[in-house]
Amino acid sequence: MLKRHYDKIIAGCCFLFLFANLGLASTAFSVHQPYIVAIPGVGDSGGSLILSVRTAVSLLAMLFVDRYYSVLDVRWGVFLATLATACGFLVYSFAGSLPVFLVGAVFLGLGYGLGGMVAVTYIANRWFAGGLGAMIGFASMGSGVATIVMPVVVLQIIHATSLAGAFRFEAALAAAVGALVVLVLRNRPSDLGIDPYRPAPDAGGEGKRGGKRSRAHRPMREAPAGEHLLLMASMTGVGIFSCCAITYISVLATSNGFSPVLAALLVSIAGIALTLSKFVTGELFDHLGGAAATAILFAIGIAGYVLCCAAGLGNAGIMVAGAVLMGAGISLGSVGVSVWSIDLSSRANRDREIRNFQVAYAIGAFISNTLPGFIKDAVGTYVASYAAVAAVAALAAFIILRYYLRYTDRTAAES
């Protein structure tokens, strides 16, 4: 009976390690930013540098992630990555200067790069022969749940103890997740003597071993090398689009006169929208197809960015609406990139393409995490960065939609 439902345990493991390695280390981390940039010797530029070091290390880790998992496989690889996340928060808890924060950022970057969406996509490709979008969407909710819950928890701990106390709590939480995952995660269905999971043909919710893949997933015709490079560039744009939204919304709000409490609330609101949207996005990809899901989510996210550009008006309602729409749209950064990397690659090169899509996305995250603080120091506002990201997102949407329209093979037999 346990083996029949082990696909749910696998999805739960993915949910948990994304909670730790992405949620704690990335999206939920923005609630710490106002406190970190206030430390003497850190400032806005230093805050951006901490984020950029974490992102740069995660990018370098992704370049070798396929070799990393070829040696350790997913179970032990994810465990060590989650321990790196725990070490990063532990180092942060002793930080009183920028150099120590940068050391902690190195560990968090390793956890993010080695224990993030690449690992989830590998597991999904091995364990799920259908319903990939729904599985990835559910697993991705882990980082979203961290974005909802942790800002409130962290604020309470900071007020009750200190910033260092909050970091130590997060270190212990990440270590506990790593221990649990290594106990129950399995690399492949064959490790338990079972077949990959497939949803029932009628998509009625009860899974079985067998069935057909969703009709929304159509094979793609081979695209010229130049078109593929353009697609990779759009993944970089998706990284910029997805990572700036919540990472900087807290300091966007406080720098425009909103209270730290409202700033933390905006992070949580965006996290709620992101979490709910991740599951819905997976269903959209499974049932509507890549082009329709892409268009809908980009439109929603760009609208949110545009509203946040009005932060200087001091209207809390506009900021809340912007947080909701941005949170919903940036689910493309996790669910979209993972589904695209499976659908738009050949089976023979799939592991390498999964890595390539995530590396291109990570380059965008690096750009997004690095520039806003420096732009703010140069022009005096984070609004300029949000306006620029909205334009980048529109261009990325155009490239991806054009790729779908040009290279979807509408006459080929469905797999």
N, C-alpha and C positions, 0 to 999 in steps of 0.2 A: 504493500500500500504506500509506503514511504517513497519507494522508487517511482511509482506511478505519478507522484506529485513533486518529484525532486526538481523539476523545472521551476517551480515556485520558490523553492529554497535557493536555487541559483540566482533567480531574479532578485530575491531578498538580499543575498550577499552583495550583488552589484549595487543595489540601493545603499547598503551600509558603507561600502568603501568609497562610493562617490560622496556620501554624506561627509566623510572624514577628509578625503584627499582633495575634493573639489569644493564642497560646501564650506567646511571650516577654513580651508586655506585660501579660498578665492572669494566667492560671492558674499559670504557672511563676514569676511574679514573687513569689509568696508566700514563696519561700525566702530572698529578700532582707530580708523584713520584720524578723526579729529583729536584724539588723545595723543596719538603718536606724533602728529605734525606739531603739536604744542610743546613737545619735549625740546629743551634747548639744544641747538646743534642739528636738529632734524629738519623742521620746517616743511613747506609744501614741496620743494624740490627733492628733499630727502625722502619724503613720503612716496613720491613717484619713483625714486631710485630703488627703494625697497621693493616695490611692486615690479619694477622692470628687471631687477636681479632675479626675483623669484620666477618671472616669466621666461627670462633668458635661459636659466638653468633647466626649466621644464622643456624648453625648446631643444636644447642640447640633448637632454635625456631622451626625447622622442626620436631623435636621429638614430639612436641605438636601441630603441625599445623592442624591435623585432629580434635582435640578437639577445637582448636581455631575457625575453620570454622563451627563446629557443633553448637557452641554458637552464633556466629555472622553471619554465612553464608558468601558467597563470596563478596557480594557487600560492606558491611560495613567493612568486614575484610580487603579487599584490600585498602579501603579508609584509615583506621588507619595505615596500613603498609606503605602506601605512605607518610603519615604525618610523620612517624618515619624517613623515608629517608630525608625528608625536615629538620627535627630537627637535623639529623646527620650533614648535610652540614652547618647548621647554627652554630652548635658547632665548627666545623672545622674553620669557619670564625673568631672565637675568639681565636684559638689555636696558642700559641707561644712556646709550650713545648710538649714533648711526652705524659704526662698524659692526657692533654686536648684532644689531637688527639685520644687517646684510648677511651675516653668518647664518642666522636663523632662516633667512629667505632662501639660502642655498638648499637647506634641508626640505623646506616646503616645496621648492621647485622640483626636487627629486621625487617627492611624493606625488605631486600633481602630474608630472610628465610620465612617470612609470606606473602610476596606479590610478589613472583616470579613464577617459573615454576610449583610449586604445584598448585597454584591458577589457572593458565592457563590450566593445565591438568584436574582439576576438571571441569572447565567451558566447555572445549572441550568435555569431556565425557558426560556432560549433554545436551549440545546444538547441538552436531554434531553426528549423527548416521552413517555417512560415510564421507570420505574425511578428516579424522582426521589428517593425515600427512600434507596435504596442509594448513589446518587451523593453526596447531601448528607452521608450518614453517613460515607462514605469521606473526603470532603474535610474534614469536621470532625475526623477523626482527626489532622489536622495539629497542631491546638492540643493535643490529648492527648499526642501524641508529644513535644512540647516539654515538657509537664508531667512526663513520665517521665524524659526524658534530661537536661534542663537543670538541675534541682536538683542532681544529682550533679556535673555539669560545673561549674556555678557554684561549688559548695562547694570543689571542687578548685582552681579558679582563685583564689578568695578566699584560701584557705590558702597557695597558692603565691606569689601576688602581693599582691592587695588587692581590696577591694570595687570600687574604680575600675577595676582591670584587668578584672574580670568584666563591668562595664558596657560597656567599650570592645570586648570580644570580642563581646558581644551586638549592639552597634551595627554592627560589621563584618559579622556574620552576617545581620542584617536587610537591609543594603545589598546584599549578594550575592544574597539571595533576590529583591529588587526588580529587580535587573539581569537575572536569569535569566527571571523572569516576563514582563517587558516584551518579551523576545526571542521568546518562543514562544506567549504567550497571544493568542487571537483573539477578537474581540467576538461574532461570530455564525458559524454554519456557512456561511452564504452568502458570507462573506469568502473561504472556500476552495472555494466552488462545490459544497457538499455539503448534505444534508438533516439535520435534527435526528436524534439517535440515539434508537432505540427498542429495548428488549430483545426477544429472540425470544419468540413467543407461548407456548412451553413453558417459558420462564424457565430454560432449560438452561445459561445462563451466557454463550453466544456471542451478541453483539449483532448487530443488522442494522438497515438502514433500512426500517422498516415494523413491523408487529406491532400488538398491542393493549396498552393500559395495564392495569396490574394490577387485578384485580377487587376488591381490597381498598379502592380509592379510589372512594367513592360521591359523587354530587353532593349538595350541601346545599340545602335549601329556604331561601328568604329569611327572615331573622330580623328581628324588630322592632329599631329603633334602640337601645332600652334594653338589649336582650339583647346586642347587639354591643358596647356600651360595657362591659357586665359581662364579656364575653369579653376585651376589652382590659385590664380590671382584673386578670383572671386571668393575662394575660401579664406584668403587673408582678409578680404573685406568683411566677411562674416565674423571673423575673429575680432576685428575692430568694433564692429556693430554690437557684438554680444558682450564683450568684456568691459566696455566703458560704462554701460548703462547703470548697473548697480554698484560697481566699484567706486564710482565718483559721485553718486547721487547724494551721499551724505555730506561731503564737503561742498558740493554744488549748492545744497540747501543752506548750510551754515554760513557760507561765504556771501550769500544773498540775504542774510538777516533772519533766517528761520532758526528756531531753537534746536539744540542737540536732541531733545526728545522727539520733535517732529522729524528730524533727520533720520533718527533710528527707526521711527515708525514708517518712513518712506521706504527704507531698506526692507522692512518686514512686509509691507504691502506689495512691493515689487516681487519679493520672494514668493508670496502667496500666489500672485498671478503667474509667475514663472513655473511654480510647482504644478498648478492645475493645467497650465498650458502644455507642459511637457507630455502629459498623458494624452491630452486631446490632439496634440501635434502628431504623436505616433499613430493615432487612429486616422487622422487626416491623410497621412502618407499611405497607410494601408488601404484606405477606402476611396480616396479621391485621386491619389497619384501625386507624383513629385511636383509637377508644374502648378497644380491648383493649390497644394499645401504651401509651396514656396511663396506664391503670390499673396495669399491671405496673410501669412505670418509676417512677411516683410512689410506689407501695408500697415498692419497694426503696430509693429515696432517703430517704424519711421514716424508715424503719427505721435507716438509717445515721446520720441526725441524732440519733435517740433514743439510739443507742449512744454517740455522741460527747458527749452530755450527762452521761455517766458518767465523764468525764475525771478528775474529782476523786478517783476510786477508785484511780488510779495503776496500773491494769491495762493493760499494753501490748497484750495480746491483744484486749481490747475496742476499743481505739483503732484497731488494724489492721482489725478487722472493720467498724468504723464507716467507716473510710476507703474500704474496698472497696465497701461498699453505697452510700455517698454518691457516690463516683466513678461507679458504674454508673447511679444514678438521675438525676444532673444532666445526662446526655446530652440530656435533654429541652430544655435551654436552647439548644442549637444545632440539633440535628436536629428536635426537636418543633416549635419555633417556626417554623422555615423551612418545614416540610411543612404546618403549619396555615395559614401565610400564603398558600400556593399553593392548597390544597384548599378553604379557606373564603372565597375571594374570587372575584369574577367576572373573566373575562379582560380586560374593558375597564378595570377599576380595579386590575389586579393589581400593577403597579409601586408604586402609591400604598399599597396594602394591605400589601405586603411591607415598605415603610418603616414603616407604622403599627404593625405587629406588633413590629418590631425596636425602634422608639422606646418602646413600652410596656414591652418587655423591658428596655431600657436604663434606664428610670426605676426599675425594680426593682433593677437592678444598682447604680444610684446610691445608693438607700436602703440596700442591703446593704453597700456599701463604706463608707458614711459612719457608720452608727450603732454597729457593734460596738465600735470603739475607745472611743467616748464612753460607751457602756453599761458597758464594762469599768472605766473610770475612776470611774463612778458607783456601781456595785454590787460591783466587785472581781473579776469573773469574766466570761470569754467564754461560759460555759455558758448564761447567761441568753439570749444572742442565739441560740444554737443551738436552744434550746427554743422561742423565739418563731418562728423560721423554720420549724420542723417544723409548727407550727400553721398558719402562712400557707400552706405547701405543701398541707396537707390541704384547706384552703378552695379553693385554686386548682384542685386535682384535681376537687373536687366541681363547680365551675362548668364546667370544660371537658367533663367526662363528661356533665353535664346538657345541655350544648349539643349534643353529639353525639347523645344519645338523642332530643332534641326535634326537631332540625332536619336529621338525615340523611334524605334522600329515598330510601326503600327501594323505591319503585315506579318511580323515574325510570330511564331508560335510561342505562347506563354509557357514559362517554366513551371 
